[in-house]
Amino acid sequence: MTQKQLDESVEYLKNKGFEAPELGIVLGTGLGKLVHEIEDSIEAHYNHIPFFPLATVEFHTGKLIYGSFEGKKVVVMQGRFHLYEGYDFMDITYPIRVMHQLGIKNLFISNAAGAINLDFKKGDIMLLEDHINLQGGSPLAFKNVAEFGDRFTDMSAPYDTAMREKLVRIAATEQISLKKGVYASVVGPQLETRAEYRMLKTLGADAVGMSTVPEVIVANHLRLPIIAVSVLTDECNPDCLQPVDIQDIISIAEKTEPKMIKLFKELVKQL
């Protein structure tokens, strides 16, 4: 990755009308309907943006959407990238760097995840308080990283405290159950074995998924305040583990999505 590549990506988007967005949003599996709330939208397909990777997962549509959301200019990733698609950490996080260079001041991330904490149920929303990186690498492990920010990025508080506190208050006001916990990020795409679920619980994970952590690391590298939520789509009890169908996961995500959209809308109003 070079600054010249980033400049070309940003120039292309600015020429399409992506001017001075205040907020970036990354939408996870089954969580794409928020884009219907965006007014005066402009779209840029990933395969047209210079140096952008392409989304290969069938339920990730692969475009950046710019417009107004609750009175704020936003840029939304509808479709993200994963290690399990064969991308590297640089590909996965390149859009975060582009959105930051476009001017975003805050970043919201959503994902679909499995509940390790047995007090959490399908359809719950979990606010990420911390995470465990089990993906075997870092998006900051490249030679010229110091050109873009501190090599040894602090991760003592990866998720913005002020935005988390706001979201907890919003959830209480809107009577939306909001769990809080630790997200473990694994490579995938296979789901976990019983033994792996037991290991994750022992490590202190409340939920497990295959995304988010690389983007969060880069946001911290850029000193970009970030908040992330997981829509819990399955219950990972190793003592009575049932086979999981990806279509069931997407269905649960879609049913829960309106609550997530409500939380994000109210939070945007308070930024």
LOGU-107145 format. One record per residue (C-alpha): residue number from 1; x negated, y, z negated. Coordinates in steps of 0.05 Angstrom, whole numbers, plus 5000, padded with zeros to 4 digits. Example, Ala and Ser with C-alpha at 12.3 -4.5 7.8 and 13.67 -1.06 7.14 Angstrom:
BEGIN
<pt><seq>1</seq><c1>4754</c1><c2>4910</c2><c3>4844</c3></pt>
<pt><seq>2</seq><c1>4727</c1><c2>4979</c2><c3>4857</c3></pt>
//
This chain:
BEGIN
<pt><seq>1</seq><c1>5000</c1><c2>5000</c2><c3>5000</c3></pt>
<pt><seq>2</seq><c1>4976</c1><c2>5070</c2><c3>5018</c3></pt>
<pt><seq>3</seq><c1>5002</c1><c2>5139</c2><c3>5005</c3></pt>
<pt><seq>4</seq><c1>5007</c1><c2>5148</c2><c3>5081</c3></pt>
<pt><seq>5</seq><c1>5056</c1><c2>5089</c2><c3>5084</c3></pt>
<pt><seq>6</seq><c1>5098</c1><c2>5118</c2><c3>5028</c3></pt>
<pt><seq>7</seq><c1>5098</c1><c2>5186</c2><c3>5062</c3></pt>
<pt><seq>8</seq><c1>5123</c1><c2>5154</c2><c3>5127</c3></pt>
<pt><seq>9</seq><c1>5180</c1><c2>5117</c2><c3>5091</c3></pt>
<pt><seq>10</seq><c1>5200</c1><c2>5180</c2><c3>5054</c3></pt>
<pt><seq>11</seq><c1>5196</c1><c2>5224</c2><c3>5117</c3></pt>
<pt><seq>12</seq><c1>5242</c1><c2>5176</c2><c3>5154</c3></pt>
<pt><seq>13</seq><c1>5294</c1><c2>5178</c2><c3>5098</c3></pt>
<pt><seq>14</seq><c1>5291</c1><c2>5254</c2><c3>5091</c3></pt>
<pt><seq>15</seq><c1>5303</c1><c2>5260</c2><c3>5166</c3></pt>
<pt><seq>16</seq><c1>5366</c1><c2>5219</c2><c3>5157</c3></pt>
<pt><seq>17</seq><c1>5390</c1><c2>5266</c2><c3>5102</c3></pt>
<pt><seq>18</seq><c1>5364</c1><c2>5234</c2><c3>5038</c3></pt>
<pt><seq>19</seq><c1>5351</c1><c2>5300</c2><c3>5005</c3></pt>
<pt><seq>20</seq><c1>5331</c1><c2>5308</c2><c3>4931</c3></pt>
<pt><seq>21</seq><c1>5367</c1><c2>5249</c2><c3>4898</c3></pt>
<pt><seq>22</seq><c1>5370</c1><c2>5254</c2><c3>4822</c3></pt>
<pt><seq>23</seq><c1>5383</c1><c2>5181</c2><c3>4807</c3></pt>
<pt><seq>24</seq><c1>5363</c1><c2>5113</c2><c3>4835</c3></pt>
<pt><seq>25</seq><c1>5406</c1><c2>5051</c2><c3>4826</c3></pt>
<pt><seq>26</seq><c1>5387</c1><c2>4978</c2><c3>4842</c3></pt>
<pt><seq>27</seq><c1>5446</c1><c2>4931</c2><c3>4850</c3></pt>
<pt><seq>28</seq><c1>5438</c1><c2>4857</c2><c3>4832</c3></pt>
<pt><seq>29</seq><c1>5469</c1><c2>4793</c2><c3>4858</c3></pt>
<pt><seq>30</seq><c1>5545</c1><c2>4800</c2><c3>4865</c3></pt>
<pt><seq>31</seq><c1>5542</c1><c2>4872</c2><c3>4842</c3></pt>
<pt><seq>32</seq><c1>5549</c1><c2>4911</c2><c3>4907</c3></pt>
<pt><seq>33</seq><c1>5617</c1><c2>4945</c2><c3>4899</c3></pt>
<pt><seq>34</seq><c1>5589</c1><c2>5007</c2><c3>4864</c3></pt>
<pt><seq>35</seq><c1>5572</c1><c2>5032</c2><c3>4934</c3></pt>
<pt><seq>36</seq><c1>5647</c1><c2>5042</c2><c3>4947</c3></pt>
<pt><seq>37</seq><c1>5646</c1><c2>5097</c2><c3>4894</c3></pt>
<pt><seq>38</seq><c1>5594</c1><c2>5138</c2><c3>4931</c3></pt>
<pt><seq>39</seq><c1>5621</c1><c2>5199</c2><c3>4968</c3></pt>
<pt><seq>40</seq><c1>5593</c1><c2>5228</c2><c3>5033</c3></pt>
<pt><seq>41</seq><c1>5548</c1><c2>5168</c2><c3>5041</c3></pt>
<pt><seq>42</seq><c1>5490</c1><c2>5160</c2><c3>5089</c3></pt>
<pt><seq>43</seq><c1>5461</c1><c2>5091</c2><c3>5102</c3></pt>
<pt><seq>44</seq><c1>5391</c1><c2>5068</c2><c3>5121</c3></pt>
<pt><seq>45</seq><c1>5381</c1><c2>4994</c2><c3>5136</c3></pt>
<pt><seq>46</seq><c1>5317</c1><c2>4965</c2><c3>5109</c3></pt>
<pt><seq>47</seq><c1>5295</c1><c2>4940</c2><c3>5177</c3></pt>
<pt><seq>48</seq><c1>5294</c1><c2>5012</c2><c3>5203</c3></pt>
<pt><seq>49</seq><c1>5254</c1><c2>5043</c2><c3>5145</c3></pt>
<pt><seq>50</seq><c1>5179</c1><c2>5043</c2><c3>5160</c3></pt>
<pt><seq>51</seq><c1>5140</c1><c2>4993</c2><c3>5116</c3></pt>
<pt><seq>52</seq><c1>5203</c1><c2>4969</c2><c3>5080</c3></pt>
<pt><seq>53</seq><c1>5210</c1><c2>4894</c2><c3>5069</c3></pt>
<pt><seq>54</seq><c1>5273</c1><c2>4859</c2><c3>5094</c3></pt>
<pt><seq>55</seq><c1>5325</c1><c2>4826</c2><c3>5049</c3></pt>
<pt><seq>56</seq><c1>5331</c1><c2>4752</c2><c3>5065</c3></pt>
<pt><seq>57</seq><c1>5384</c1><c2>4730</c2><c3>5015</c3></pt>
<pt><seq>58</seq><c1>5452</c1><c2>4724</c2><c3>5046</c3></pt>
<pt><seq>59</seq><c1>5489</c1><c2>4760</c2><c3>4990</c3></pt>
<pt><seq>60</seq><c1>5440</c1><c2>4818</c2><c3>4990</c3></pt>
<pt><seq>61</seq><c1>5460</c1><c2>4865</c2><c3>5046</c3></pt>
<pt><seq>62</seq><c1>5395</c1><c2>4903</c2><c3>5055</c3></pt>
<pt><seq>63</seq><c1>5406</c1><c2>4978</c2><c3>5058</c3></pt>
<pt><seq>64</seq><c1>5393</c1><c2>5043</c2><c3>5021</c3></pt>
<pt><seq>65</seq><c1>5454</c1><c2>5086</c2><c3>5010</c3></pt>
<pt><seq>66</seq><c1>5451</c1><c2>5160</c2><c3>4994</c3></pt>
<pt><seq>67</seq><c1>5508</c1><c2>5204</c2><c3>4971</c3></pt>
<pt><seq>68</seq><c1>5546</c1><c2>5233</c2><c3>4911</c3></pt>
<pt><seq>69</seq><c1>5564</c1><c2>5192</c2><c3>4850</c3></pt>
<pt><seq>70</seq><c1>5600</c1><c2>5228</c2><c3>4794</c3></pt>
<pt><seq>71</seq><c1>5573</c1><c2>5294</c2><c3>4818</c3></pt>
<pt><seq>72</seq><c1>5500</c1><c2>5271</c2><c3>4823</c3></pt>
<pt><seq>73</seq><c1>5460</c1><c2>5257</c2><c3>4885</c3></pt>
<pt><seq>74</seq><c1>5440</c1><c2>5183</c2><c3>4883</c3></pt>
<pt><seq>75</seq><c1>5402</c1><c2>5133</c2><c3>4925</c3></pt>
<pt><seq>76</seq><c1>5426</c1><c2>5061</c2><c3>4917</c3></pt>
<pt><seq>77</seq><c1>5391</c1><c2>4997</c2><c3>4936</c3></pt>
<pt><seq>78</seq><c1>5444</c1><c2>4949</c2><c3>4960</c3></pt>
<pt><seq>79</seq><c1>5402</c1><c2>4887</c2><c3>4963</c3></pt>
<pt><seq>80</seq><c1>5336</c1><c2>4877</c2><c3>4927</c3></pt>
<pt><seq>81</seq><c1>5274</c1><c2>4834</c2><c3>4938</c3></pt>
<pt><seq>82</seq><c1>5251</c1><c2>4773</c2><c3>4898</c3></pt>
<pt><seq>83</seq><c1>5188</c1><c2>4731</c2><c3>4891</c3></pt>
<pt><seq>84</seq><c1>5229</c1><c2>4669</c2><c3>4910</c3></pt>
<pt><seq>85</seq><c1>5240</c1><c2>4698</c2><c3>4980</c3></pt>
<pt><seq>86</seq><c1>5165</c1><c2>4697</c2><c3>4992</c3></pt>
<pt><seq>87</seq><c1>5152</c1><c2>4770</c2><c3>4978</c3></pt>
<pt><seq>88</seq><c1>5095</c1><c2>4795</c2><c3>4935</c3></pt>
<pt><seq>89</seq><c1>5100</c1><c2>4844</c2><c3>4877</c3></pt>
<pt><seq>90</seq><c1>5081</c1><c2>4902</c2><c3>4923</c3></pt>
<pt><seq>91</seq><c1>5139</c1><c2>4887</c2><c3>4970</c3></pt>
<pt><seq>92</seq><c1>5189</c1><c2>4879</c2><c3>4912</c3></pt>
<pt><seq>93</seq><c1>5171</c1><c2>4946</c2><c3>4881</c3></pt>
<pt><seq>94</seq><c1>5157</c1><c2>4987</c2><c3>4944</c3></pt>
<pt><seq>95</seq><c1>5229</c1><c2>5015</c2><c3>4945</c3></pt>
<pt><seq>96</seq><c1>5221</c1><c2>5040</c2><c3>4873</c3></pt>
<pt><seq>97</seq><c1>5160</c1><c2>5080</c2><c3>4893</c3></pt>
<pt><seq>98</seq><c1>5197</c1><c2>5107</c2><c3>4954</c3></pt>
<pt><seq>99</seq><c1>5258</c1><c2>5129</c2><c3>4912</c3></pt>
<pt><seq>100</seq><c1>5211</c1><c2>5162</c2><c3>4862</c3></pt>
<pt><seq>101</seq><c1>5176</c1><c2>5200</c2><c3>4917</c3></pt>
<pt><seq>102</seq><c1>5244</c1><c2>5222</c2><c3>4944</c3></pt>
<pt><seq>103</seq><c1>5253</c1><c2>5255</c2><c3>4876</c3></pt>
<pt><seq>104</seq><c1>5295</c1><c2>5211</c2><c3>4830</c3></pt>
<pt><seq>105</seq><c1>5289</c1><c2>5229</c2><c3>4756</c3></pt>
<pt><seq>106</seq><c1>5322</c1><c2>5166</c2><c3>4727</c3></pt>
<pt><seq>107</seq><c1>5331</c1><c2>5094</c2><c3>4749</c3></pt>
<pt><seq>108</seq><c1>5388</c1><c2>5045</c2><c3>4735</c3></pt>
<pt><seq>109</seq><c1>5379</c1><c2>4971</c2><c3>4748</c3></pt>
<pt><seq>110</seq><c1>5430</c1><c2>4914</c2><c3>4746</c3></pt>
<pt><seq>111</seq><c1>5422</c1><c2>4840</c2><c3>4753</c3></pt>
<pt><seq>112</seq><c1>5459</c1><c2>4774</c2><c3>4745</c3></pt>
<pt><seq>113</seq><c1>5429</c1><c2>4730</c2><c3>4690</c3></pt>
<pt><seq>114</seq><c1>5441</c1><c2>4667</c2><c3>4650</c3></pt>
<pt><seq>115</seq><c1>5456</c1><c2>4672</c2><c3>4576</c3></pt>
<pt><seq>116</seq><c1>5404</c1><c2>4638</c2><c3>4532</c3></pt>
<pt><seq>117</seq><c1>5432</c1><c2>4667</c2><c3>4468</c3></pt>
<pt><seq>118</seq><c1>5492</c1><c2>4622</c2><c3>4454</c3></pt>
<pt><seq>119</seq><c1>5529</c1><c2>4679</c2><c3>4421</c3></pt>
<pt><seq>120</seq><c1>5534</c1><c2>4710</c2><c3>4491</c3></pt>
<pt><seq>121</seq><c1>5586</c1><c2>4686</c2><c3>4540</c3></pt>
<pt><seq>122</seq><c1>5600</c1><c2>4686</c2><c3>4615</c3></pt>
<pt><seq>123</seq><c1>5624</c1><c2>4755</c2><c3>4636</c3></pt>
<pt><seq>124</seq><c1>5588</c1><c2>4792</c2><c3>4580</c3></pt>
<pt><seq>125</seq><c1>5543</c1><c2>4851</c2><c3>4596</c3></pt>
<pt><seq>126</seq><c1>5475</c1><c2>4855</c2><c3>4563</c3></pt>
<pt><seq>127</seq><c1>5435</c1><c2>4918</c2><c3>4555</c3></pt>
<pt><seq>128</seq><c1>5361</c1><c2>4903</c2><c3>4563</c3></pt>
<pt><seq>129</seq><c1>5321</c1><c2>4925</c2><c3>4502</c3></pt>
<pt><seq>130</seq><c1>5257</c1><c2>4888</c2><c3>4522</c3></pt>
<pt><seq>131</seq><c1>5232</c1><c2>4835</c2><c3>4569</c3></pt>
<pt><seq>132</seq><c1>5185</c1><c2>4776</c2><c3>4578</c3></pt>
<pt><seq>133</seq><c1>5147</c1><c2>4772</c2><c3>4644</c3></pt>
<pt><seq>134</seq><c1>5142</c1><c2>4698</c2><c3>4664</c3></pt>
<pt><seq>135</seq><c1>5131</c1><c2>4712</c2><c3>4738</c3></pt>
<pt><seq>136</seq><c1>5057</c1><c2>4700</c2><c3>4736</c3></pt>
<pt><seq>137</seq><c1>5033</c1><c2>4768</c2><c3>4761</c3></pt>
<pt><seq>138</seq><c1>5039</c1><c2>4843</c2><c3>4760</c3></pt>
<pt><seq>139</seq><c1>5059</c1><c2>4896</c2><c3>4812</c3></pt>
<pt><seq>140</seq><c1>5001</c1><c2>4938</c2><c3>4784</c3></pt>
<pt><seq>141</seq><c1>4947</c1><c2>4886</c2><c3>4800</c3></pt>
<pt><seq>142</seq><c1>4918</c1><c2>4918</c2><c3>4863</c3></pt>
<pt><seq>143</seq><c1>4852</c1><c2>4954</c2><c3>4877</c3></pt>
<pt><seq>144</seq><c1>4876</c1><c2>5025</c2><c3>4887</c3></pt>
<pt><seq>145</seq><c1>4930</c1><c2>5026</c2><c3>4834</c3></pt>
<pt><seq>146</seq><c1>4896</c1><c2>5084</c2><c3>4797</c3></pt>
<pt><seq>147</seq><c1>4914</c1><c2>5129</c2><c3>4857</c3></pt>
<pt><seq>148</seq><c1>4988</c1><c2>5122</c2><c3>4838</c3></pt>
<pt><seq>149</seq><c1>4985</c1><c2>5123</c2><c3>4762</c3></pt>
<pt><seq>150</seq><c1>4950</c1><c2>5096</c2><c3>4700</c3></pt>
<pt><seq>151</seq><c1>4923</c1><c2>5026</c2><c3>4712</c3></pt>
<pt><seq>152</seq><c1>4935</c1><c2>5005</c2><c3>4640</c3></pt>
<pt><seq>153</seq><c1>5008</c1><c2>5025</c2><c3>4635</c3></pt>
<pt><seq>154</seq><c1>5038</c1><c2>5026</c2><c3>4565</c3></pt>
<pt><seq>155</seq><c1>5098</c1><c2>4979</c2><c3>4558</c3></pt>
<pt><seq>156</seq><c1>5113</c1><c2>4989</c2><c3>4484</c3></pt>
<pt><seq>157</seq><c1>5182</c1><c2>5018</c2><c3>4502</c3></pt>
<pt><seq>158</seq><c1>5197</c1><c2>4999</c2><c3>4574</c3></pt>
<pt><seq>159</seq><c1>5271</c1><c2>5019</c2><c3>4572</c3></pt>
<pt><seq>160</seq><c1>5291</c1><c2>5091</c2><c3>4558</c3></pt>
<pt><seq>161</seq><c1>5315</c1><c2>5099</c2><c3>4487</c3></pt>
<pt><seq>162</seq><c1>5360</c1><c2>5160</c2><c3>4498</c3></pt>
<pt><seq>163</seq><c1>5397</c1><c2>5128</c2><c3>4557</c3></pt>
<pt><seq>164</seq><c1>5405</c1><c2>5063</c2><c3>4519</c3></pt>
<pt><seq>165</seq><c1>5436</c1><c2>5099</c2><c3>4460</c3></pt>
<pt><seq>166</seq><c1>5483</c1><c2>5137</c2><c3>4506</c3></pt>
<pt><seq>167</seq><c1>5505</c1><c2>5072</c2><c3>4539</c3></pt>
<pt><seq>168</seq><c1>5519</c1><c2>5039</c2><c3>4471</c3></pt>
<pt><seq>169</seq><c1>5564</c1><c2>5098</c2><c3>4452</c3></pt>
<pt><seq>170</seq><c1>5599</c1><c2>5097</c2><c3>4519</c3></pt>
<pt><seq>171</seq><c1>5613</c1><c2>5022</c2><c3>4513</c3></pt>
<pt><seq>172</seq><c1>5643</c1><c2>5033</c2><c3>4444</c3></pt>
<pt><seq>173</seq><c1>5687</c1><c2>5090</c2><c3>4469</c3></pt>
<pt><seq>174</seq><c1>5710</c1><c2>5050</c2><c3>4530</c3></pt>
<pt><seq>175</seq><c1>5720</c1><c2>4987</c2><c3>4488</c3></pt>
<pt><seq>176</seq><c1>5672</c1><c2>4947</c2><c3>4532</c3></pt>
<pt><seq>177</seq><c1>5633</c1><c2>4893</c2><c3>4496</c3></pt>
<pt><seq>178</seq><c1>5559</c1><c2>4908</c2><c3>4507</c3></pt>
<pt><seq>179</seq><c1>5508</c1><c2>4858</c2><c3>4481</c3></pt>
<pt><seq>180</seq><c1>5435</c1><c2>4877</c2><c3>4470</c3></pt>
<pt><seq>181</seq><c1>5376</c1><c2>4832</c2><c3>4481</c3></pt>
<pt><seq>182</seq><c1>5312</c1><c2>4808</c2><c3>4513</c3></pt>
<pt><seq>183</seq><c1>5310</c1><c2>4789</c2><c3>4587</c3></pt>
<pt><seq>184</seq><c1>5261</c1><c2>4736</c2><c3>4612</c3></pt>
<pt><seq>185</seq><c1>5242</c1><c2>4740</c2><c3>4685</c3></pt>
<pt><seq>186</seq><c1>5221</c1><c2>4676</c2><c3>4721</c3></pt>
<pt><seq>187</seq><c1>5202</c1><c2>4661</c2><c3>4793</c3></pt>
<pt><seq>188</seq><c1>5260</c1><c2>4616</c2><c3>4815</c3></pt>
<pt><seq>189</seq><c1>5297</c1><c2>4602</c2><c3>4860</c3></pt>
<pt><seq>190</seq><c1>5312</c1><c2>4536</c2><c3>4824</c3></pt>
<pt><seq>191</seq><c1>5350</c1><c2>4543</c2><c3>4759</c3></pt>
<pt><seq>192</seq><c1>5319</c1><c2>4521</c2><c3>4694</c3></pt>
<pt><seq>193</seq><c1>5315</c1><c2>4452</c2><c3>4663</c3></pt>
<pt><seq>194</seq><c1>5341</c1><c2>4437</c2><c3>4593</c3></pt>
<pt><seq>195</seq><c1>5269</c1><c2>4438</c2><c3>4567</c3></pt>
<pt><seq>196</seq><c1>5257</c1><c2>4506</c2><c3>4600</c3></pt>
<pt><seq>197</seq><c1>5320</c1><c2>4535</c2><c3>4568</c3></pt>
<pt><seq>198</seq><c1>5296</c1><c2>4510</c2><c3>4500</c3></pt>
<pt><seq>199</seq><c1>5227</c1><c2>4542</c2><c3>4513</c3></pt>
<pt><seq>200</seq><c1>5259</c1><c2>4608</c2><c3>4533</c3></pt>
<pt><seq>201</seq><c1>5300</c1><c2>4609</c2><c3>4469</c3></pt>
<pt><seq>202</seq><c1>5238</c1><c2>4594</c2><c3>4428</c3></pt>
<pt><seq>203</seq><c1>5202</c1><c2>4652</c2><c3>4462</c3></pt>
<pt><seq>204</seq><c1>5257</c1><c2>4699</c2><c3>4441</c3></pt>
<pt><seq>205</seq><c1>5295</c1><c2>4709</c2><c3>4506</c3></pt>
<pt><seq>206</seq><c1>5370</c1><c2>4724</c2><c3>4504</c3></pt>
<pt><seq>207</seq><c1>5379</c1><c2>4719</c2><c3>4579</c3></pt>
<pt><seq>208</seq><c1>5340</c1><c2>4694</c2><c3>4640</c3></pt>
<pt><seq>209</seq><c1>5338</c1><c2>4718</c2><c3>4712</c3></pt>
<pt><seq>210</seq><c1>5293</c1><c2>4723</c2><c3>4773</c3></pt>
<pt><seq>211</seq><c1>5285</c1><c2>4798</c2><c3>4783</c3></pt>
<pt><seq>212</seq><c1>5281</c1><c2>4867</c2><c3>4749</c3></pt>
<pt><seq>213</seq><c1>5216</c1><c2>4862</c2><c3>4710</c3></pt>
<pt><seq>214</seq><c1>5170</c1><c2>4881</c2><c3>4769</c3></pt>
<pt><seq>215</seq><c1>5214</c1><c2>4943</c2><c3>4782</c3></pt>
<pt><seq>216</seq><c1>5213</c1><c2>4961</c2><c3>4709</c3></pt>
<pt><seq>217</seq><c1>5137</c1><c2>4956</c2><c3>4705</c3></pt>
<pt><seq>218</seq><c1>5129</c1><c2>5002</c2><c3>4765</c3></pt>
<pt><seq>219</seq><c1>5180</c1><c2>5051</c2><c3>4737</c3></pt>
<pt><seq>220</seq><c1>5138</c1><c2>5055</c2><c3>4674</c3></pt>
<pt><seq>221</seq><c1>5076</c1><c2>5064</c2><c3>4717</c3></pt>
<pt><seq>222</seq><c1>5110</c1><c2>5123</c2><c3>4749</c3></pt>
<pt><seq>223</seq><c1>5136</c1><c2>5148</c2><c3>4681</c3></pt>
<pt><seq>224</seq><c1>5206</c1><c2>5143</c2><c3>4708</c3></pt>
<pt><seq>225</seq><c1>5260</c1><c2>5134</c2><c3>4654</c3></pt>
<pt><seq>226</seq><c1>5297</c1><c2>5069</c2><c3>4665</c3></pt>
<pt><seq>227</seq><c1>5357</c1><c2>5030</c2><c3>4639</c3></pt>
<pt><seq>228</seq><c1>5376</c1><c2>4960</c2><c3>4658</c3></pt>
<pt><seq>229</seq><c1>5437</c1><c2>4915</c2><c3>4646</c3></pt>
<pt><seq>230</seq><c1>5449</c1><c2>4841</c2><c3>4659</c3></pt>
<pt><seq>231</seq><c1>5517</c1><c2>4813</c2><c3>4678</c3></pt>
<pt><seq>232</seq><c1>5516</c1><c2>4744</c2><c3>4645</c3></pt>
<pt><seq>233</seq><c1>5543</c1><c2>4694</c2><c3>4695</c3></pt>
<pt><seq>234</seq><c1>5530</c1><c2>4627</c2><c3>4662</c3></pt>
<pt><seq>235</seq><c1>5517</c1><c2>4597</c2><c3>4594</c3></pt>
<pt><seq>236</seq><c1>5451</c1><c2>4561</c2><c3>4588</c3></pt>
<pt><seq>237</seq><c1>5463</c1><c2>4512</c2><c3>4530</c3></pt>
<pt><seq>238</seq><c1>5412</c1><c2>4456</c2><c3>4538</c3></pt>
<pt><seq>239</seq><c1>5454</c1><c2>4409</c2><c3>4495</c3></pt>
<pt><seq>240</seq><c1>5513</c1><c2>4410</c2><c3>4543</c3></pt>
<pt><seq>241</seq><c1>5484</c1><c2>4436</c2><c3>4608</c3></pt>
<pt><seq>242</seq><c1>5530</c1><c2>4435</c2><c3>4668</c3></pt>
<pt><seq>243</seq><c1>5508</c1><c2>4441</c2><c3>4741</c3></pt>
<pt><seq>244</seq><c1>5513</c1><c2>4513</c2><c3>4765</c3></pt>
<pt><seq>245</seq><c1>5542</c1><c2>4533</c2><c3>4832</c3></pt>
<pt><seq>246</seq><c1>5513</c1><c2>4598</c2><c3>4860</c3></pt>
<pt><seq>247</seq><c1>5583</c1><c2>4617</c2><c3>4885</c3></pt>
<pt><seq>248</seq><c1>5609</c1><c2>4612</c2><c3>4813</c3></pt>
<pt><seq>249</seq><c1>5553</c1><c2>4659</c2><c3>4791</c3></pt>
<pt><seq>250</seq><c1>5572</c1><c2>4709</c2><c3>4845</c3></pt>
<pt><seq>251</seq><c1>5646</c1><c2>4703</c2><c3>4826</c3></pt>
<pt><seq>252</seq><c1>5633</c1><c2>4717</c2><c3>4753</c3></pt>
<pt><seq>253</seq><c1>5588</c1><c2>4777</c2><c3>4772</c3></pt>
<pt><seq>254</seq><c1>5643</c1><c2>4806</c2><c3>4816</c3></pt>
<pt><seq>255</seq><c1>5696</c1><c2>4798</c2><c3>4762</c3></pt>
<pt><seq>256</seq><c1>5651</c1><c2>4834</c2><c3>4711</c3></pt>
<pt><seq>257</seq><c1>5626</c1><c2>4887</c2><c3>4758</c3></pt>
<pt><seq>258</seq><c1>5683</c1><c2>4938</c2><c3>4745</c3></pt>
<pt><seq>259</seq><c1>5661</c1><c2>4943</c2><c3>4672</c3></pt>
<pt><seq>260</seq><c1>5588</c1><c2>4954</c2><c3>4693</c3></pt>
<pt><seq>261</seq><c1>5610</c1><c2>5008</c2><c3>4742</c3></pt>
<pt><seq>262</seq><c1>5650</c1><c2>5043</c2><c3>4688</c3></pt>
<pt><seq>263</seq><c1>5589</c1><c2>5044</c2><c3>4642</c3></pt>
<pt><seq>264</seq><c1>5544</c1><c2>5071</c2><c3>4697</c3></pt>
<pt><seq>265</seq><c1>5596</c1><c2>5124</c2><c3>4717</c3></pt>
<pt><seq>266</seq><c1>5603</c1><c2>5150</c2><c3>4646</c3></pt>
<pt><seq>267</seq><c1>5527</c1><c2>5150</c2><c3>4636</c3></pt>
<pt><seq>268</seq><c1>5516</c1><c2>5189</c2><c3>4700</c3></pt>
<pt><seq>269</seq><c1>5564</c1><c2>5242</c2><c3>4675</c3></pt>
<pt><seq>270</seq><c1>5521</c1><c2>5251</c2><c3>4613</c3></pt>
<pt><seq>271</seq><c1>5454</c1><c2>5257</c2><c3>4648</c3></pt>
//
